[in-house]
Amino acid sequence: MELKDYRTQLANLDINEQKLRDLYLRNLALGKIQGPSTGYASIDKPWLQWYSEESINTTLPEMTCFDYLYQCNSKFLNNCALNYFGRKISFKELFDNINATAKALKAIGIKENDIITVSLPNIPEAAYLFYACSKIGVTANMVDPRTSEDGIKKYIEEVDSKLVIIIDSYFYKIKDLIANKTIDKAIAVSPADSLPLNLHFAYKAKTYIETLKDSNKKIEFNQKVSNWVDFIEKGKNYEEDIKTDYDVNRAVVIEHTGGTTGNPKGVKLSNKNINAVALQSVLTGIDMQRKHTWLDIMPTFIAYGVGMGLHLPLTIGMETILIPQFDAKKFDKLILKHKPVHMVGVPSYWGTIINSKKMRKQDLSFMIAPTVGGDAMNINLEKEANKFLMEHNCSSKITKGYGMTEVTGGVVGTLDQSNQIGSVGSPFVKSTVAIFNPENNEELHYNQQGEVCMTGPNIMLGYFDNEEATKDILKVHSDGTVWIHSGDIGYMTEDGNLFIVDRLKRMIIRYDGFKVFPSIIESVISSHEAVDLCTVVGIKDLEHSQGKLPKAHIVLKDQFKNEEEKIINEIKILCKEQLPEYVQPYDYQIREELPLTSIGKIDYRTLEAEDEHIKIMKK
């Protein structure tokens, strides 16, 4: 490729002539310019032009997440690792607590390759457990504590987990599982266990008062049930070796997702997966240093949270500020209180920041690469956010990313040189993203829309005990390469920028990035004896700058059509009992009938358009 051709290829980017020439000569020397483009992203890998030679040649760590964390920080043991409500936990203390947790697990009978269930928010104990499992060769079945009782039971029974470690305020959800011996042991963890003393006693007093008001919240400790302190005590005299050999095919966590179909699945992620997503994020070239601080609002029960929210900043050596209960409406207060250099979140959080009165005169020069993921960012919101950041002295634009649980939360990130409005970024240096025709799996050319597919070191081991679903998403193409099929429609530009256009499925993405699958809600509502038909669609969330909320459209059986109010109340109770908090329908509408397509299927797109019209009229 001649320099003039290279100039044409990069004509839409803001690069001066000298930078262009330097970039061309470097890529020529690296052998990345080898004649004319083939037109196929999987072959050309045009995004590599933005990476340094050092990044391209970096070897990914082949070790456990614990070993990688220790390798990165063994010479900085006195530095702060975790900041939990002002209590600063050094790397030495972090490693001591990880080892104590590992010994305690072994002391109570947990063996290599066992699966334990961890249902905790962003508290230090969640970090200790993740790294302890990594060290001793155990898999952590990560479960959102807000999941319904039936949901938690399913996730526990699915993996045959005999030990459950859960936040104390949700302990009531597993009481019956202990009584019927589904669970052998349980540990109730208090958020107060790692708090500074003044906050510790205040929380304990509040909890005690709550148990007096609601006896269901009281925890009876016995041989099967212990608190965190007693659990750790059991490991103090454990003398046997706790370290296990590294196994590239062992899952270190199981994260739960609806995948591309909406049916809940357990995604098996390895130590290699999580190390790869963390290091590749660093190799994007974003300024991330040991002296920086990181605001961690993403919990470990999502892949995005364990890989990028926790492991990434800790392997760099940053002080990681843990936020166990995040309120998007208070995002501005968090930023002003902690002044974090780095943070990850979802796009709608920036609507909160832009419209915050508290932020109007604030200097945000401390902030580097404010990062969003979980959903493609609305173009208008991205422009407004970039303008806001510039006006408030932040040198960075919004940094975007893209991924899914099955690729450890992220496979695409924004490099400074290729941060195009509307794109979700460029593939990580060791990863490949390409666009395929969903009908025949043939790769498409640049700027052609098709299904976004990914391959590389971030790809999951597979779904837990679900070979059929694994084969549906992990597909071997004609050249022998295994690709993950995302279910998203997008296109790739000649310079390696990925744009997401639409979704193949009906997944609803809320303002906070949580994904809601209509089929799950429909199943619960349809179980009511009065319901004849039900479909759930996403409606615009008027309280946030972007995101949607689920709305249920319901047709009742003839004999119940005079009891609408009573039945709606019963359905609401049913949903509260069987669905997680973030999946609850925002609205319920009783209808005489549902619109149908020409072939007799429920026409949910008509319902979406109808609800959009109603919202606009109300607004």
C-alpha positions as CSV (number, residue, x, y, z in Angstrom):
1,M,0.0,0.0,0.0
2,E,1.3,3.4,-1.0
3,L,1.3,6.4,1.4
4,K,-1.2,8.1,-0.8
5,D,-3.5,5.1,-0.5
6,Y,-3.0,5.0,3.2
7,R,-3.8,8.7,3.4
8,T,-7.1,8.0,1.6
9,Q,-8.0,5.2,3.9
10,L,-7.5,7.5,7.0
11,A,-9.0,10.6,5.4
12,N,-11.9,10.9,7.8
13,L,-9.7,10.9,10.9
14,D,-8.2,14.0,12.5
15,I,-4.5,13.2,11.9
16,N,-1.9,15.7,10.7
17,E,0.5,14.8,7.9
18,Q,3.5,14.1,10.1
19,K,1.5,11.8,12.4
20,L,0.1,10.1,9.3
21,R,3.6,9.5,7.9
22,D,4.9,8.2,11.2
23,L,2.0,5.8,11.5
24,Y,2.5,4.6,8.0
25,L,6.2,4.0,8.4
26,R,5.7,2.2,11.7
27,N,3.0,-0.1,10.4
28,L,5.1,-0.7,7.2
29,A,8.0,-1.8,9.4
30,L,5.8,-4.1,11.4
31,G,4.6,-5.8,8.3
32,K,1.0,-4.7,8.9
33,I,0.7,-3.1,5.5
34,Q,1.1,-5.8,2.9
35,G,-0.5,-4.6,-0.2
36,P,-4.2,-3.7,-0.9
37,S,-6.9,-4.4,1.6
38,T,-8.8,-7.6,1.2
39,G,-12.0,-6.0,2.4
40,Y,-12.4,-8.5,5.2
41,A,-11.8,-7.4,8.8
42,S,-10.8,-10.9,10.0
43,I,-7.8,-10.9,7.6
44,D,-6.8,-7.2,7.4
45,K,-7.3,-6.5,11.2
46,P,-7.2,-2.7,10.4
47,W,-7.4,-1.8,14.1
48,L,-3.9,-3.0,14.7
49,Q,-2.7,0.2,13.0
50,W,-3.6,2.0,16.3
51,Y,-1.6,-0.3,18.6
52,S,2.1,0.0,19.5
53,E,4.6,-2.7,18.5
54,E,5.0,-3.5,22.2
55,S,1.3,-4.0,22.7
56,I,1.0,-6.2,19.6
57,N,3.9,-8.4,20.8
58,T,2.8,-8.6,24.4
59,T,2.2,-12.2,25.7
60,L,-1.0,-12.7,27.7
61,P,-0.4,-14.2,31.2
62,E,-0.8,-18.0,31.4
63,M,-1.5,-18.2,35.2
64,T,-4.3,-17.9,37.7
65,C,-5.9,-14.5,38.3
66,F,-4.5,-14.6,41.9
67,D,-0.9,-15.3,40.6
68,Y,-1.2,-12.5,38.1
69,L,-2.5,-10.1,40.7
70,Y,0.4,-11.0,43.0
71,Q,3.0,-10.8,40.2
72,C,1.8,-7.2,39.4
73,N,1.8,-6.0,43.1
74,S,4.3,-8.0,45.1
75,K,6.7,-5.1,45.2
76,F,4.0,-2.6,46.2
77,L,2.5,-4.3,49.3
78,N,2.1,-1.1,51.3
79,N,0.1,0.6,48.5
80,C,-3.7,0.9,48.9
81,A,-5.6,-1.8,47.0
82,L,-9.2,-1.4,48.2
83,N,-11.0,1.6,49.6
84,Y,-14.2,0.7,51.4
85,F,-16.1,3.6,52.9
86,G,-12.8,5.2,53.9
87,R,-11.1,2.1,55.2
88,K,-8.0,1.6,53.1
89,I,-6.9,-2.0,52.6
90,S,-3.3,-2.4,51.5
91,F,-2.2,-5.0,49.0
92,K,-0.4,-6.8,51.8
93,E,-3.7,-6.9,53.7
94,L,-5.6,-8.0,50.6
95,F,-3.2,-10.9,50.0
96,D,-3.4,-11.9,53.7
97,N,-7.2,-11.9,53.5
98,I,-7.3,-13.9,50.3
99,N,-5.0,-16.5,51.9
100,A,-7.1,-16.6,55.0
101,T,-10.3,-17.0,52.9
102,A,-8.6,-19.8,50.9
103,K,-7.6,-21.6,54.1
104,A,-11.0,-21.3,55.5
105,L,-12.6,-22.8,52.4
106,K,-10.2,-25.7,52.5
107,A,-10.8,-26.2,56.2
108,I,-14.5,-26.6,55.8
109,G,-14.0,-29.2,53.1
110,I,-14.0,-27.4,49.8
111,K,-11.9,-29.3,47.3
112,E,-10.3,-28.5,44.0
113,N,-12.9,-28.2,41.1
114,D,-15.8,-27.8,43.6
115,I,-18.3,-25.1,42.8
116,I,-19.4,-22.7,45.6
117,T,-22.1,-20.0,45.2
118,V,-21.2,-16.4,46.0
119,S,-24.0,-13.9,46.2
120,L,-22.5,-10.6,47.3
121,P,-22.4,-7.0,46.3
122,N,-19.2,-4.9,45.9
123,I,-17.7,-5.5,49.3
124,P,-14.1,-6.6,50.1
125,E,-15.2,-10.2,50.9
126,A,-16.4,-10.6,47.3
127,A,-12.8,-9.8,46.2
128,Y,-11.3,-12.1,48.7
129,L,-13.5,-15.0,47.6
130,F,-12.9,-14.5,43.9
131,Y,-9.1,-14.6,44.3
132,A,-9.2,-17.3,46.9
133,C,-11.2,-19.5,44.4
134,S,-8.7,-18.7,41.7
135,K,-5.8,-19.8,44.0
136,I,-7.2,-23.1,45.2
137,G,-8.8,-24.2,41.9
138,V,-12.5,-23.7,42.9
139,T,-15.3,-22.2,40.8
140,A,-17.3,-19.3,42.1
141,N,-20.9,-19.4,41.0
142,M,-21.7,-15.7,41.0
143,V,-25.3,-14.8,41.7
144,D,-27.0,-11.5,42.0
145,P,-28.5,-11.4,45.6
146,R,-31.5,-9.5,44.2
147,T,-32.5,-12.6,42.2
148,S,-35.8,-14.1,43.3
149,E,-35.8,-17.0,45.8
150,D,-36.8,-19.4,43.0
151,G,-34.0,-18.0,40.8
152,I,-31.3,-18.4,43.5
153,K,-32.5,-21.9,44.2
154,K,-32.3,-22.8,40.5
155,Y,-28.7,-21.4,40.2
156,I,-27.6,-23.3,43.3
157,E,-29.2,-26.6,42.3
158,E,-28.0,-26.3,38.7
159,V,-24.3,-26.5,39.8
160,D,-24.9,-28.7,42.8
161,S,-23.3,-26.1,45.1
162,K,-23.2,-27.2,48.7
163,L,-21.8,-24.0,50.1
164,V,-23.5,-20.6,49.7
165,I,-22.0,-17.3,50.8
166,I,-24.6,-14.6,50.7
167,I,-25.1,-11.1,52.0
168,D,-26.9,-11.2,55.3
169,S,-29.9,-9.0,54.3
170,Y,-30.8,-11.6,51.6
171,F,-30.1,-14.6,53.8
172,Y,-33.9,-15.3,54.1
173,K,-33.9,-16.4,50.5
174,I,-31.9,-19.6,51.2
175,K,-33.4,-20.6,54.6
176,D,-35.6,-23.3,53.0
177,L,-32.6,-24.7,51.0
178,I,-30.7,-25.2,54.3
179,A,-33.8,-26.8,56.0
180,N,-34.3,-29.3,53.1
181,K,-30.6,-30.1,53.0
182,T,-30.1,-28.7,49.4
183,I,-27.2,-26.7,51.0
184,D,-24.7,-28.3,53.4
185,K,-23.2,-25.0,54.6
186,A,-24.0,-21.3,54.4
187,I,-22.1,-18.1,55.4
188,A,-23.9,-14.9,56.0
189,V,-21.7,-11.9,55.3
190,S,-22.4,-8.5,56.7
191,P,-21.4,-5.4,54.8
192,A,-20.3,-4.1,58.2
193,D,-17.5,-6.7,58.6
194,S,-15.0,-4.6,56.7
195,L,-16.3,-1.1,57.6
196,P,-14.4,1.4,59.7
197,L,-15.4,1.0,63.4
198,N,-17.7,3.9,63.6
199,L,-19.7,2.8,60.5
200,H,-19.5,-0.8,61.6
201,F,-21.3,-0.2,64.9
202,A,-23.9,2.1,63.3
203,Y,-24.7,-0.6,60.7
204,K,-25.0,-3.3,63.3
205,A,-27.4,-1.3,65.4
206,K,-29.5,-0.6,62.3
207,T,-29.6,-4.3,61.4
208,Y,-30.6,-5.3,65.0
209,I,-33.5,-2.9,64.9
210,E,-34.7,-4.3,61.6
211,T,-34.6,-7.8,62.9
212,L,-36.9,-6.7,65.8
213,K,-39.4,-5.4,63.3
214,D,-39.1,-8.3,60.9
215,S,-38.2,-11.7,62.4
216,N,-37.7,-13.1,58.9
217,K,-34.5,-11.2,58.7
218,K,-33.0,-12.8,61.9
219,I,-30.3,-15.3,61.2
220,E,-30.0,-18.4,63.4
221,F,-26.3,-19.3,63.5
222,N,-25.5,-23.0,64.0
223,Q,-23.3,-25.8,62.6
224,K,-24.6,-25.2,59.1
225,V,-24.7,-21.4,59.2
226,S,-21.9,-19.1,60.3
227,N,-20.9,-15.5,59.9
228,W,-17.8,-14.3,58.1
229,V,-15.7,-13.9,61.2
230,D,-16.3,-17.4,62.4
231,F,-15.8,-18.8,58.9
232,I,-12.3,-17.2,58.7
233,E,-11.5,-18.4,62.2
234,K,-11.9,-22.0,61.0
235,G,-9.0,-21.7,58.6
236,K,-6.4,-20.3,61.0
237,N,-5.0,-23.7,61.9
238,Y,-5.2,-25.1,58.4
239,E,-1.6,-26.1,57.6
240,E,-1.8,-28.0,54.3
241,D,-0.8,-26.5,50.9
242,I,-3.6,-24.4,49.5
243,K,-2.2,-23.6,46.1
244,T,-3.3,-25.6,43.0
245,D,-1.8,-26.0,39.5
246,Y,-3.0,-23.7,36.8
247,D,-5.6,-25.3,34.5
248,V,-6.4,-23.3,31.4
249,N,-9.7,-25.2,31.0
250,R,-11.0,-24.7,34.6
251,A,-13.7,-22.1,35.2
252,V,-12.9,-19.6,37.9
253,V,-16.3,-18.1,37.8
254,I,-19.8,-18.8,36.4
255,E,-21.7,-15.7,35.5
256,H,-25.4,-15.8,34.7
257,T,-26.9,-14.3,31.6
258,G,-29.8,-14.7,29.2
259,G,-27.3,-14.9,26.3
260,T,-28.9,-14.2,23.0
261,T,-32.1,-16.2,23.6
262,G,-33.3,-15.0,27.0
263,N,-33.1,-18.4,28.7
264,P,-30.8,-18.0,31.7
265,K,-27.5,-19.8,31.3
266,G,-24.3,-20.1,33.4
267,V,-21.3,-18.7,31.5
268,K,-18.0,-20.5,32.4
269,L,-15.1,-18.1,32.4
270,S,-11.5,-19.1,33.0
271,N,-8.6,-17.4,34.7
272,K,-7.2,-16.9,31.2
273,N,-10.4,-15.2,30.1
274,I,-10.3,-12.7,32.9
275,N,-6.6,-12.0,32.7
276,A,-6.9,-11.4,29.0
277,V,-9.7,-8.9,29.3
278,A,-7.9,-7.0,32.0
279,L,-4.5,-6.8,30.2
280,Q,-6.0,-6.1,26.8
281,S,-7.8,-3.1,28.3
282,V,-4.5,-1.8,29.4
283,L,-3.0,-2.4,26.0
284,T,-5.4,0.0,24.4
285,G,-3.0,2.7,25.4
286,I,-5.3,4.6,27.8
287,D,-3.3,6.3,30.5
288,M,-3.7,4.0,33.5
289,Q,-1.1,4.2,36.2
290,R,-0.6,2.8,39.7
291,K,-1.0,6.2,41.3
292,H,-4.5,6.5,39.8
293,T,-7.8,5.8,41.6
294,W,-10.7,3.7,40.2
295,L,-14.4,4.0,41.1
296,D,-15.8,0.4,41.1
297,I,-19.6,0.4,40.8
298,M,-19.8,-2.9,38.8
299,P,-20.5,-6.0,41.0
300,T,-18.5,-9.2,40.6
301,F,-21.7,-11.1,39.7
302,I,-21.5,-9.7,36.2
303,A,-18.5,-10.4,33.9
304,Y,-18.0,-6.7,33.2
305,G,-17.6,-6.2,36.9
306,V,-15.2,-9.0,37.8
307,G,-12.9,-8.6,34.8
308,M,-12.9,-4.8,34.3
309,G,-14.4,-3.4,37.4
310,L,-12.2,-5.3,39.9
311,H,-9.3,-7.3,38.3
312,L,-8.3,-4.6,35.8
313,P,-7.6,-1.8,38.3
314,L,-6.1,-4.1,40.9
315,T,-3.6,-5.6,38.4
316,I,-2.5,-2.1,37.5
317,G,-2.1,-1.4,41.2
318,M,-4.8,1.3,41.5
319,E,-6.7,2.2,44.6
320,T,-10.0,0.6,43.9
321,I,-13.0,2.3,45.5
322,L,-15.8,-0.2,46.2
323,I,-19.4,1.0,45.9
324,P,-21.6,-1.9,47.1
325,Q,-25.0,-0.2,46.5
326,F,-25.0,2.1,43.5
327,D,-27.7,4.7,42.8
328,A,-27.4,6.3,39.4
329,K,-29.2,9.4,40.6
330,K,-26.3,10.0,43.0
331,F,-23.5,9.4,40.5
332,D,-22.6,13.1,40.6
333,K,-22.1,12.9,44.4
334,L,-19.9,9.9,44.1
335,I,-17.6,11.6,41.5
336,L,-17.3,14.8,43.5
337,K,-16.7,12.9,46.8
338,H,-14.0,10.5,45.4
339,K,-12.7,12.4,42.4
340,P,-11.7,9.1,40.7
341,V,-9.3,9.2,37.8
342,H,-11.1,6.2,36.2
343,M,-14.5,4.7,36.3
344,V,-16.7,2.4,34.2
345,G,-20.4,2.6,33.9
346,V,-23.3,2.5,31.4
347,P,-24.2,5.4,29.0
348,S,-27.2,6.7,30.8
349,Y,-25.2,7.6,33.9
350,W,-23.9,10.5,31.8
351,G,-27.4,11.9,31.4
352,T,-27.4,12.3,35.2
353,I,-24.0,14.1,35.1
354,I,-24.9,16.5,32.3
355,N,-28.1,17.5,34.0
356,S,-26.7,17.7,37.5
357,K,-26.8,21.2,39.2
358,K,-23.9,20.0,41.4
359,M,-21.7,19.5,38.4
360,R,-22.2,22.8,36.6
361,K,-19.2,24.6,37.9
362,Q,-17.0,21.6,38.7
363,D,-13.5,21.1,37.4
364,L,-13.2,17.5,36.0
365,S,-9.6,17.8,35.0
366,F,-8.8,14.9,37.4
367,M,-10.8,12.5,35.2
368,I,-9.2,10.3,32.5
369,A,-11.1,8.2,29.9
370,P,-14.6,8.0,31.5
371,T,-15.7,4.6,30.2
372,V,-19.1,3.3,29.2
373,G,-20.2,-0.2,28.2
374,G,-23.2,-2.5,28.5
375,D,-25.0,-0.7,25.7
376,A,-24.3,1.3,22.6
377,M,-24.3,5.0,23.5
378,N,-27.0,7.2,22.0
379,I,-25.1,9.6,19.5
380,N,-26.8,12.7,20.8
381,L,-25.9,11.8,24.4
382,E,-22.3,11.0,23.4
383,K,-22.0,14.4,21.8
384,E,-23.5,16.2,24.8
385,A,-21.3,14.2,27.2
386,N,-18.1,15.1,25.2
387,K,-19.1,18.7,25.1
388,F,-19.8,18.7,28.8
389,L,-16.4,17.0,29.6
390,M,-14.5,19.6,27.4
391,E,-16.3,22.5,29.1
392,H,-15.3,21.1,32.5
393,N,-11.6,20.7,31.7
394,C,-11.5,17.0,31.1
395,S,-9.0,16.1,28.5
396,S,-10.7,12.9,27.5
397,K,-13.8,12.1,25.5
398,I,-16.2,9.4,26.5
399,T,-14.4,6.1,26.2
400,K,-16.6,3.3,24.9
401,G,-16.5,-0.4,24.8
402,Y,-18.5,-3.4,23.7
403,G,-18.8,-7.0,24.7
404,M,-21.1,-9.6,26.4
405,T,-20.8,-12.0,29.2
406,E,-19.7,-14.8,26.8
407,V,-16.6,-12.7,26.0
408,T,-15.8,-11.8,29.6
409,G,-17.7,-8.5,29.4
410,G,-15.5,-6.8,26.8
411,V,-13.8,-7.4,23.5
412,V,-13.8,-3.9,22.0
413,G,-12.5,-0.6,23.4
414,T,-11.9,2.9,22.4
415,L,-8.4,4.0,21.4
416,D,-7.6,7.7,21.5
417,Q,-6.8,7.8,17.8
418,S,-10.0,6.1,16.6
419,N,-12.7,7.4,18.9
420,Q,-15.4,8.0,16.4
421,I,-18.8,9.3,17.4
422,G,-21.4,6.5,17.3
423,S,-18.9,3.7,17.3
424,V,-18.3,1.4,20.2
425,G,-14.5,1.3,19.5
426,S,-12.0,-1.0,18.0
427,P,-11.2,-4.7,18.8
428,F,-8.7,-5.4,21.6
429,V,-5.2,-6.2,20.3
430,K,-5.4,-10.0,20.8
431,S,-9.1,-10.2,19.7
432,T,-10.8,-10.3,16.3
433,V,-14.2,-9.0,15.4
434,A,-15.8,-9.4,12.0
435,I,-19.2,-9.1,10.5
436,F,-21.0,-12.2,9.0
437,N,-24.1,-12.9,7.1
438,P,-26.3,-14.6,9.8
439,E,-28.0,-16.8,7.1
440,N,-24.8,-18.5,5.8
441,N,-21.9,-17.4,8.1
442,E,-20.1,-15.8,5.2
443,E,-17.9,-12.8,6.2
444,L,-19.1,-9.5,4.9
445,H,-17.1,-6.5,3.6
446,Y,-16.4,-3.3,5.4
447,N,-19.5,-1.1,6.0
448,Q,-21.9,-4.0,5.3
449,Q,-24.4,-4.8,8.1
450,G,-24.5,-8.3,9.5
451,E,-24.1,-10.2,12.7
452,V,-21.2,-9.2,14.9
453,C,-19.0,-12.2,15.7
454,M,-15.9,-12.4,17.9
455,T,-12.9,-14.7,18.5
456,G,-9.9,-14.5,20.7
457,P,-8.7,-15.2,24.3
458,N,-11.8,-13.7,25.9
459,I,-14.2,-16.4,24.6
460,M,-15.9,-18.3,27.4
461,L,-15.3,-22.0,28.0
462,G,-19.0,-22.6,27.3
463,Y,-22.3,-22.7,29.1
464,F,-22.5,-24.8,32.2
465,D,-24.1,-28.2,31.5
466,N,-25.7,-26.9,28.3
467,E,-23.9,-28.2,25.3
468,E,-26.8,-27.4,22.9
469,A,-26.9,-23.7,23.8
470,T,-23.1,-23.6,23.6
471,K,-23.1,-24.9,20.1
472,D,-25.8,-22.4,19.2
473,I,-23.5,-19.5,20.0
474,L,-20.0,-20.9,19.6
475,K,-19.8,-21.9,16.0
476,V,-16.9,-23.3,13.9
477,H,-16.7,-21.6,10.6
478,S,-15.4,-23.1,7.3
479,D,-11.8,-22.1,8.1
480,G,-11.9,-23.9,11.4
481,T,-12.1,-20.7,13.6
482,V,-14.5,-20.8,16.5
483,W,-16.6,-17.6,16.6
484,I,-19.0,-16.3,19.2
485,H,-22.2,-15.1,17.5
486,S,-23.4,-12.1,19.4
487,G,-26.9,-11.7,18.1
488,D,-26.2,-8.0,17.4
489,I,-26.3,-6.4,14.0
490,G,-23.5,-4.0,13.2
491,Y,-20.8,-3.1,10.7
492,M,-17.0,-2.5,10.7
493,T,-15.3,0.4,8.9
494,E,-12.0,0.3,7.0
495,D,-10.2,1.8,9.9
496,G,-11.4,-0.8,12.4
497,N,-14.2,0.9,14.1
498,L,-17.2,-1.2,15.1
499,F,-20.8,0.2,15.0
500,I,-23.8,-1.5,16.6
501,V,-27.0,-1.0,14.7
502,D,-29.7,-3.2,16.2
503,R,-30.3,-6.5,18.0
504,L,-31.4,-9.8,16.5
505,K,-33.5,-10.5,19.6
506,R,-35.9,-8.5,21.7
507,M,-33.7,-7.9,24.6
508,I,-34.5,-4.7,26.6
509,I,-31.6,-2.7,28.0
510,R,-32.4,-0.6,31.0
511,Y,-30.9,2.8,31.8
512,D,-28.4,1.2,34.1
513,G,-27.2,-1.4,31.6
514,F,-29.0,-4.4,33.1
515,K,-30.5,-6.6,30.4
516,V,-34.1,-7.7,30.6
517,F,-35.5,-10.6,28.5
518,P,-39.2,-10.3,27.7
519,S,-39.6,-14.1,27.6
520,I,-38.8,-14.5,31.3
521,I,-41.5,-11.9,32.3
522,E,-44.0,-13.4,29.9
523,S,-43.5,-16.9,31.4
524,V,-44.2,-15.6,34.9
525,I,-47.3,-13.6,33.9
526,S,-48.7,-16.4,31.7
527,S,-48.6,-18.7,34.7
528,H,-51.5,-16.8,36.2
529,E,-54.8,-18.7,35.5
530,A,-56.6,-15.6,34.2
531,V,-54.0,-14.8,31.5
532,D,-54.8,-15.9,27.9
533,L,-51.9,-14.1,26.1
534,C,-49.0,-11.9,27.2
535,T,-46.2,-10.1,25.5
536,V,-43.6,-7.8,26.9
537,V,-41.9,-4.9,25.0
538,G,-39.5,-2.2,25.9
539,I,-40.8,1.4,26.3
540,K,-38.8,4.5,26.6
541,D,-37.6,5.5,30.1
542,L,-38.5,9.1,30.4
543,E,-36.7,9.6,33.7
544,H,-33.3,8.8,32.1
545,S,-31.4,10.0,29.0
546,Q,-31.6,6.6,27.5
547,G,-32.7,3.0,28.2
548,K,-36.0,1.2,28.2
549,L,-38.3,-0.4,30.7
550,P,-40.4,-3.5,30.3
551,K,-44.2,-3.1,29.7
552,A,-46.6,-6.1,29.8
553,H,-49.5,-6.3,27.3
554,I,-52.0,-8.9,28.6
555,V,-55.2,-10.5,27.2
556,L,-57.4,-12.1,29.8
557,K,-59.5,-15.2,29.4
558,D,-63.2,-14.4,28.9
559,Q,-64.3,-15.5,32.4
560,F,-62.0,-13.1,34.0
561,K,-62.6,-9.9,32.0
562,N,-64.6,-8.2,34.7
563,E,-61.8,-8.6,37.3
564,E,-59.1,-6.6,35.7
565,E,-58.0,-4.5,38.7
566,K,-57.8,-7.6,41.0
567,I,-55.9,-9.6,38.5
568,I,-53.4,-6.9,37.7
569,N,-52.7,-6.7,41.5
570,E,-52.2,-10.5,41.6
571,I,-49.9,-10.4,38.6
572,K,-47.8,-7.6,40.3
573,I,-47.4,-9.8,43.4
574,L,-46.5,-12.8,41.2
575,C,-43.8,-10.8,39.4
576,K,-42.4,-9.5,42.7
577,E,-42.1,-13.0,44.1
578,Q,-40.6,-14.6,41.0
579,L,-38.6,-11.9,39.3
580,P,-35.5,-10.0,40.3
581,E,-36.1,-6.3,41.2
582,Y,-34.6,-5.0,38.0
583,V,-36.8,-7.2,35.8
584,Q,-40.1,-6.0,37.3
585,P,-42.5,-4.6,34.6
586,Y,-42.9,-0.8,34.7
587,D,-46.4,-1.0,33.4
588,Y,-49.2,-3.5,32.8
589,Q,-52.0,-3.0,30.1
590,I,-55.0,-5.2,29.7
591,R,-56.1,-5.5,26.1
592,E,-58.9,-7.1,24.1
593,E,-56.4,-8.6,21.7
594,L,-52.8,-8.4,20.6
595,P,-51.8,-7.3,17.1
596,L,-50.6,-10.2,14.9
597,T,-48.2,-10.4,11.9
598,S,-49.4,-11.7,8.6
599,I,-48.3,-15.2,9.6
600,G,-50.1,-15.1,13.0
601,K,-47.3,-14.2,15.3
602,I,-47.7,-11.5,18.0
603,D,-46.5,-8.3,16.4
604,Y,-44.3,-6.8,19.2
605,R,-42.9,-4.2,17.0
606,T,-46.4,-2.7,16.5
607,L,-46.8,-2.6,20.3
608,E,-43.4,-0.9,20.7
609,A,-44.4,1.8,18.1
610,E,-47.7,2.2,19.8
611,D,-46.1,2.7,23.3
612,E,-43.5,5.1,21.8
613,H,-46.4,7.2,20.4
614,I,-48.2,7.2,23.7
615,K,-45.0,8.3,25.6
616,I,-44.4,11.1,23.1
617,M,-47.9,12.3,23.6
618,K,-47.6,12.2,27.4
619,K,-44.3,14.0,27.3
